[in-house]
Every structure is written in C-alpha cells, then in structure tokens.
Amino acid sequence: MAQHNAFYAQSGGVTAVINASACGVIETCRRHSDKIGKVYAGHNGIIGALTEDLIDVSQESDEAIAALRHTPGGAFGSCRYKLKDIETHRAQYERLIEVFKAHDIRYFFYNGGGDSADTCLKVSQLSEKMGYPLTAIHVPKTVDNDLPITDNSPGFGSVAKYIATSTREAALDIASMCATSTKVFVLEVMGRHAGWIAAAGALAGNGEGEPPHLVIFPELPFQRARVMQRVDEAVKKYGYCVIVVSEGARYEDGTFLADAGNTDAFGHRQLGGVAPTLAGMIKQDLGYKYHWAVADYLQRAARHLASRTDVEQAYAVGQKAVELALEGRNAMMPTIKRVSETPYEWRIDAAPLAEVANKEKFMPRDYIREDGFGITEAGRRYLSPLIQGEDFPPFENGLPKVAKLDKVKVPRKLPAFEL
Amino acid sequence: MAQHNAFYAQSGGVTAVINASACGVIETCRRHSDKIGKVYAGHNGIIGALTEDLIDVSQESDEAIAALRHTPGGAFGSCRYKLKDIETHRAQYERLIEVFKAHDIRYFFYNGGGDSADTCLKVSQLSEKMGYPLTAIHVPKTVDNDLPITDNSPGFGSVAKYIATSTREAALDIASMCATSTKVFVLEVMGRHAGWIAAAGALAGNGEGEPPHLVIFPELPFQRARVMQRVDEAVKKYGYCVIVVSEGARYEDGTFLADAGNTDAFGHRQLGGVAPTLAGMIKQDLGYKYHWAVADYLQRAARHLASRTDVEQAYAVGQKAVELALEGRNAMMPTIKRVSETPYEWRIDAAPLAEVANKEKFMPRDYIREDGFGITEAGRRYLSPLIQGEDFPPFENGLPKVAKLDKVKVPRKLPAFEL
C-alpha cells in the first residue's frame, strides 16, 4: 500500500473535546506513517480544502499534538459552511479534486455534527461519482447529542458534566441566601432543538427536594401558569427554587420564550435570553427575588471540567476513523456503542454515513418525567455514565495550559478559488 | 481558663471558599477543646443568634467538617441583615446577650464582607458597653475583594481563577468560529462597585492580540463610541473580539448599562444584563454576530475550580480567628499580608475591626491600563498570585462531592424574638 496524505478538518460549533478527536486522528496517522504521509489540516473546515488553505500538521511536535487532547475549541478553525449538491455545484467538487490531487490527499477526515456529516457524505462521493480515489470518514462531534446510531456524541458528556456541576454548585449558593435574599435561580443552557443538555442539569440532584426543582425542556410546550405554580410550590416547600431551562424553550405555537417581543430603549426588537425572560416572569407573577445565568460558550468550552469518559470517546472515534480509512471503508462514521450499563462499558463501532447524515436523534419521551419538569430513571441511567471521570488539564500560572501550534501553512500550488 | 462555647455564622453573599473558613474555625476550636466547648452555628447568620436558631456543630463528624473545605455556598445559611446601632436598638443587643448567656457563648466568629464587619464590630461592643464577656472576631470573606487592610479577601481568588479560565476557554471557542460565524463574545462578571473580577478576566491572556481584547471596568465611564471603535479594531485585526464586562459598567452620569431602559412585551421596565445590552449595541453599531454569557452565581460557587491559594487563605483566616479569640483580642479581623511577590509569600496578620468596618478598598487606578480597556503590569503582579494552584474537590459519580451536615438544632431555652 503506497503512502498518501490525509486531510483533517473541524466543522460546526466546537466542543471541549473536539481537539481530543483531532489528537486521536493525528496520533493514529503518525503511527501509520508507512501508509499515511502528512496530515494537512483544513483551516476553517471544508473552506480550507476549497481555498487550498492548509496547515502542515507534520511540522507540529508530538508534544503539541498531545496537548490538543486537553485544549478546548477547534485548533484548526471551524466553519459553518455546507457543500451544495454534487449535481448542481460540480465546480466545487472539481476544485476539491484539484486540491487533493495537488497535495496527494487520499484520506479525508471531517469532524463535526449532523450538517457536517452531510458535507462529508458529499465529499465521499468523489470516488464513486468522479473517480478520485478518496476515502472519507466522518468523526462525530456535537454538544447537542443529536447524531443518530451512535449512543452519544463526543462533546456532549463534557457539557453535561459542566451543567450538572454548575447547577449543583449554584444551588448551594442560593440555598444559603434564600432566607433573606434570592429565592429563585435560573440557569439557561444550550440545546435549541433538544433538551439533552437541560436534562443533564437534572443530574445535579435526585432525592426529595434536591435541586434543580424544575427543568424546562424544548420538547414540551411552555405553560406559564403551570411553571409558576411549580416555582411557587418549591419556594414554599424548600425555601428556594432552582430552574434549568433550555434556550429552546417555546410556547405551544412554537414561539421561543427568548423571542417574546422585548424592545430596547430605541424600540428595536431584542432577542433576549430565556433566563432573563423567565426570571422576569417569575418576578412579575410571584414577586420573588431572582438571579439568572446564561452559560453560553462557557459550557461547551469548559475543558477544565471535561468528562473523562467523553475525552476518551472523543479520542477513540478519531483513532477509529483512521483505522476505517486504512481499511478503505469510505463514507463511514465511527459510533459509540453502549455495551453495558452497570457497569458502563462502551466500544467503538461504525455506521454508514448515509444512515447518519441529515437525521436527528431526539430525546426519548420516556427520559422526561411525566409532569414534564424533570428526568426519569431511564433518563438518568442513560445520562449518568457520560459524565463519569475527570480529566483535568495541566495548569500553568493558575490557568489551564493549551496547545500552542505553529500552524505552518502548506505552500499553495493552485490559483485562488472563489467560494 | 474555663471552657465556654463559640458562635460561628456566615453573612452576606457566599463564596466558593467561605466553608473553608468555617472548616478552619471549627477544626481549630476542636483542637482547643480545653477552652472552647461546643461550636454553635447561627442558622442564617446573625439572625440565628437573634432568634436562637442554632445548629449544634459538635454533633457533626470530623469527616463532615473536613468536607466543608471543598463545599461551596454557605453551609449554615447566610443572611443579608444589618444590626442597627446599639444606642437606638438596645433590645437587639440585650437579646443577643440573653442568647449567649443561655448557651454559654463567649466567642463570636462572624464570616462576611464589609457590611458584616460592621455587624461584628457592633457585637464586639457587648463587652465594653454592656458588660457581657464576649470576644468577637470577624472572618473576612468577599468575592468583591473590597475589604481594606487585608491584601486580598478570601473568595476573590477563586472567582478570579474561574473568570480567567472561562475567558481563556471561551476565547478559544470563538477564535475557532469567527471566520464564518460569531465575531464577538461578551462575558459579564460580578463586581457592581469595583472592577476586581473584571480585571481578573485579563489574566486569560497577555501577548499581542491575546484575548480578552477589552475589559470594561465600572471605575471608568462607559463611552459607547470608543468601545465600538476598539471592538471593530479587534475584529478587523484578529478576526474576533472577546470582552469581559463588569456588571457595574455605567455611563458618565452613573446610569448602569444594565438599566438602559429596556421594556418587555408588556411595556414593563426590565433590568437586563450588561452582556446582552452591550452585545445588542455591537450588533446595532457594527453589525457583528455575537454571543454573550452571564456567569452570575456560577462564578462565585465554582468550587470545582477554586484557587488553592484562596482555599488555604480562607482556611487560615478561620484558624487565626480562633487563635485571636483565645488571646482575648476582641474586635479584630485576621488579614492576609503579602510578604513577597516573587515568589509569592503570604502570612496571616490581624487588624482592628474599627479600621475595617464601613471602609471599601477600591482598585488602584494604576492597575487599569491608561486606555481603560485592560490591566497594567502592576495589576497583573497583584492578581496573578491569587489564582495560583488548584484544589479540586473529590468527585463521586461524575459530580463534586459536598459536605452533608446533620444540622441538629440546639433546643431553644428562650421565648421567641421578633426581628
């Protein structure tokens, strides 16, 4: 088997562990240097391939690559850019072939979520439809946990651990203050379409009265009166109320809570956060003093609190991607298979990309409690293993160390290309 | 020296390490069981003393007390309640004496910030003005870092570490996305009157172009045009802009940014966050896509990322408080003395409460860069040692373990008392 080069790129919203997958891909390529020559990273995802904007990863030290394992964000730059169909936008695909030919790239690794899986699937057609010998493998990643077939998506477990931990910690804060001050705390979490992350907040407690007292899911219509009743009950019974709310919380008619017609001082429409909106309602309806937090990027960048399970799985799917490529299994995605629940065991499997792309996995209804404000035991059994274990990064001067890459660009060989 | 009991309580906004001070007080009392009998914790601060709502700490195991060291929040309940003057509200002081007499309390430890120092100072007058033999010691605590004399306040270092770490992590996220998506990230941090916490965000980076690109302090008037110019420059030069903004950011006339006249769908005035307000301005003036986060309680409850320096100092001031009490030094507060900067060394000192109460320490102007958007080397030299070292809590099932106290109430001996 002759030696050819590999392309690796990151796509879509990044996570605390997407670079752990990069580390898995690159280290595994290095171990197969008889078959894989250089790894070229696309600068900003597929855009790097189209514009021949490539980073020569072979010039990075082993230490720098190893440090990717504990560095959040997307080290090579990510993108929100979808390839159009091969039939209607043939020029883009011809360009990809030109770039791959110019740099002898025969392995393509694309690290992303659902939209990126679609891009990877399209690129995988280069071999069959256009005769260029490429093996394309998708490396799964998304905090949204909505990729199908795989038991969970790398990136989710770490957000889940961060949100569950933050909920537990903030709840202790408000529990201390509630006698004479704040009575309600609202934490807004990511997940516009599915409540996986909100559900993870429920891991913070379990026994009677343990916070969070309410989880608000995007899967169920927001009913103001019912929510207010529950908040009031919690404050009266426990002295305080902790709420984890999904950014995707919406009314029966589909309107997002965050888009409830706020205007700023100039009369412009403002898309506020769900947390302040909900907190405002509570103040208005019940009069309770509140605090609210919006974790936003903090939650998906919090590598300092990553789940060890998540880090290991993120690395393993990267490693498996290279192994699949070396077996010539085009258009595949490594998946995580839950082998057993107690004790939790997993292995890496693989699925055809065609069965993954453009499909969303939703949270089973039976993970959400019947009353709609918490998770069931089934939900807990699914979620709990994913946050197990710690994998603290090294610290220097009080701050987490992150990978410092040289990112030497590969000299261009082709004319420029308009996206 | 005869044996008498001690009272300990927590007051004001809690921190990630106030329980480490509780641990220091209680463990040190236990080591001096010849002089100090039982420790009674006030349930919800001074209110616990006034209402005879006392927790018998002697019934907690050594393990439970040791676990306080890694438990955020205020384990015994805190309060926002200020004692009035002894001259005008003599009945409250007489009640305190009744309660202390009834439970043989001769040592009083109050763990709080500036307002609480005032309460402790008033209680300390019981001996001199009312003849009850009490030794009152204030145990410093505040994330605001605004207590005078002490080089820094326990609680601040951990918030500083959390904000600096979160800024660094989130900045890596946005740096990955900025080519095709979010260009500006705004993180709102605590500190209504002083920019200590905002300044800590600046520790995330130092070299040219390293985020955060702007820190917005409450000490300097917010000038929209100047801020927008800087944001625009950062985006054009580095591709993105990370901003750490204090919740106390305000205009020249003193109006808070967060109070800039937003109304909700019903026309009600809303006190929004500074982060969404500032992000909205950026969208309006520059058109950049943004994300924003409000850390709120998450920052001061984040024990999982506490500064080891902070934890050790929090414990040490608790320990010293007991030693001062045993020396009969009424109306004192343990302080942290910076002995040397490189390497950082500190020891515990003590200051008269009269010099501490009702005084605020402001951030020196020479810690803020001349342009007003960052910190100077002097600021960095001050702040950096405070975030050094990690002190991860034990984890169980993927989540930080917290102290489980029995909180057995001391049987009441007195009639009820109206606050």
Interface residues (C-beta under 8 A of the other chain):
Chain A: Q10 G13 V14 A16 N44 I47 T71 P72 G73 G74 A75 G77 S78 C79 R80 Y81 K161 A164 T165 S166 R168 E169 A170 A171 L172 D173 I174 A175 S176 M177 A179 T180 S181 F185 L187 L203 A204 A260 G261 N262 T263 D264 A265 F266 H268 Q270 G272 G273 A275 P276 T277 G280 Q284 H291 W292 A293 V294 A295 D296 Y297 L298 R300 A301 A302 R303 H304 L305 S307 S384 I387 Q388 G389 E390 F392 F395 N397 G398 L399 P400 V402
Chain B: Q10 G13 V14 A16 N44 I47 T71 P72 G73 G74 A75 G77 S78 C79 R80 Y81 K161 A164 T165 S166 R168 E169 A170 A171 L172 D173 I174 A175 S176 M177 A179 T180 S181 F185 L187 L203 A204 A260 G261 N262 T263 D264 A265 F266 H268 Q270 G272 G273 A275 P276 T277 G280 Q284 H291 W292 A293 V294 A295 D296 Y297 L298 R300 A301 A302 R303 H304 L305 S307 S384 I387 Q388 G389 E390 F392 F395 N397 G398 L399 P400 V402
